[in-house]
């Protein structure tokens, strides 16, 4: 499925698209616990976790991320 095949979604505002993304993510969250993760994906996750542990101050809270996105959309 491609976004261009969904004209109703394409017509949504950015805020509406973000809301849809959130709803889609919430709808698949229960399935994620059952998803297979490849060795390469595990390695990548481990690398990213190590980077975070080395510099946790660089991470944003959810509220900070939302504020940054909202500021860019203005």
SERO-4910 file (N, C-alpha, C, O; in steps of 0.05 Angstrom, whole numbers):
BEGIN
 pado doro    nc1    nc2    nc3   cac1   cac2   cac3    cc1    cc2    cc3    oc1    oc2    oc3
  Unk    A     17    -24      0      0      0      0     18     25      0     37     26     15
  Unk    A     11     43    -17     26     68    -19      9     92    -12    -16     91    -16
  Unk    A     21    112      0      6    135      8     -9    148    -15    -31    158    -12
  Unk    A      3    149    -38    -10    161    -62    -35    147    -70    -52    158    -84
  Unk    A    -39    122    -60    -63    107    -66    -86    114    -46   -108    103    -48
  Unk    A    -80    131    -28   -100    139     -7   -105    169     -8    -95    184      9
  Unk    A   -121    178    -27   -125    207    -30   -137    220     -5   -132    243      0
  Unk    A   -153    205     10   -165    217     34   -143    223     54   -145    244     68
  Unk    A   -123    206     56   -101    212     74    -84    235     64    -76    252     80
  Unk    A    -79    235     38    -63    256     26    -76    284     31    -62    304     33
  Unk    A   -102    285     33   -117    310     36   -116    320     65   -124    343     70
  Unk    A   -108    304     83   -108    312    112    -86    333    117    -66    335    102
  Unk    A    -92    350    137    -71    369    145    -49    354    159    -51    331    166
  Unk    A    -27    368    163     -4    355    176    -12    346    204     -4    324    213
  Unk    A    -26    363    219    -35    355    246    -52    330    245    -50    313    262
  Unk    A    -70    329    226    -87    305    223    -71    280    216    -77    258    226
  Unk    A    -51    284    199    -34    261    192    -19    251    216    -16    227    220
  Unk    A     -9    270    232      6    262    257    -13    247    276     -5    227    289
  Unk    A    -37    256    278    -57    242    295    -62    214    284    -65    195    300
  Unk    A    -64    212    258    -69    185    246    -45    167    251    -48    143    257
  Unk    A    -21    178    248      3    162    254      2    151    283      8    128    287
  Unk    A     -5    168    301     -7    160    329    -28    138    333    -23    118    347
  Unk    A    -50    141    320    -71    120    322    -62     94    309    -68     72    320
  Unk    A    -49     96    287    -38     71    274    -18     57    292    -18     33    295
  Unk    A      0     73    303     20     62    321      7     48    344     15     25    351
  Unk    A    -12     60    356    -26     48    379    -40     22    371    -42      4    387
  Unk    A    -50     21    346    -64     -3    337    -46    -26    333    -55    -49    335
  Unk    A    -20    -21    327     -2    -44    322     15    -50    347     29    -70    347
  Unk    A     14    -33    367     31    -37    391     29    -65    403     49    -76    410
  Unk    A      5    -76    406      3   -103    417     17   -124    401     27   -144    411
  Unk    A     18   -120    375     31   -140    357     62   -138    358     75   -157    351
  Unk    A     72   -115    366    101   -111    366    115   -130    385    138   -138    380
  Unk    A    102   -137    407    115   -156    426    119   -183    413    137   -198    423
  Unk    A    104   -190    393    107   -216    380    124   -215    355    128   -235    342
  Unk    A    134   -191    347    149   -188    323    177   -201    325    189   -199    346
  Unk    A    185   -213    304    213   -224    303    232   -201    297    227   -184    280
  Unk    A    254   -201    312    275   -181    308    300   -195    298    309   -214    311
  Unk    A    310   -186    276    334   -199    264    359   -192    281    358   -174    297
  Unk    A    380   -207    277    405   -202    290    416   -175    284    427   -161    301
  Unk    A    412   -166    259    421   -140    250    405   -118    265    417    -98    274
  Unk    A    379   -121    267    363   -102    282    370   -101    311    371    -80    323
  Unk    A    376   -124    323    385   -126    351    411   -111    355    414    -96    374
  Unk    A    429   -115    336    455   -101    337    451    -71    336    464    -56    351
  Unk    A    434    -62    318    429    -33    315    416    -22    340    423      0    349
  Unk    A    397    -36    351    384    -27    376    405    -26    399    404     -7    415
  Unk    A    422    -46    401    443    -45    421    461    -21    418    468     -8    438
  Unk    A    469    -15    393    486      8    388    472     34    397    484     51    410
  Unk    A    447     36    390    432     61    396    429     63    427    430     85    437
  Unk    A    424     41    440    421     41    469    447     50    482    447     65    501
  Unk    A    470     40    472    496     47    483    501     77    479    511     90    497
  Unk    A    494     88    456    496    116    451    480    132    471    489    153    481
  Unk    A    456    123    475    438    137    495    450    136    523    451    156    536
  Unk    A    460    113    531    472    111    558    497    129    560    502    139    582
  Unk    A    511    132    539    535    149    539    528    179    541    544    195    551
  Unk    A    504    186    531    497    214    531    466    217    534    453    226    515
  Unk    A    456    210    557    426    211    561    414    239    559    391    242    554
  Unk    A    431    259    564    421    287    562    412    295    534    397    314    531
  Unk    A    422    280    514    415    287    486    387    278    479    376    287    459
  Unk    A    375    261    495    348    251    489    327    272    495    331    289    513
  Unk    A    306    271    480    283    289    484    261    274    499    257    250    494
  Unk    A    246    289    515    222    277    526    200    278    505    204    292    484
  Unk    A    179    263    508    157    264    489    146    293    486    140    301    464
  Unk    A    144    307    508    134    334    507    153    352    491    143    369    476
  Unk    A    179    349    495    198    365    480    196    359    450    198    377    433
  Unk    A    193    333    443    191    326    415    165    338    403    166    348    381
  Unk    A    143    336    417    118    347    407    121    377    403    111    388    383
  Unk    A    134    391    422    137    420    419    155    427    395    149    446    381
  Unk    A    176    411    391    194    416    368    179    412    342    183    428    323
  Unk    A    163    391    340    148    386    316    127    408    311    124    418    289
  Unk    A    114    416    332     93    437    330    106    463    321     95    477    304
  Unk    A    130    469    331    144    494    324    152    493    295    151    514    281
  Unk    A    160    470    285    168    468    256    144    470    238    147    478    215
  Unk    A    120    463    247     96    464    231     84    492    229     66    497    213
  Unk    A     93    510    246     82    537    246     92    554    223     84    577    220
***
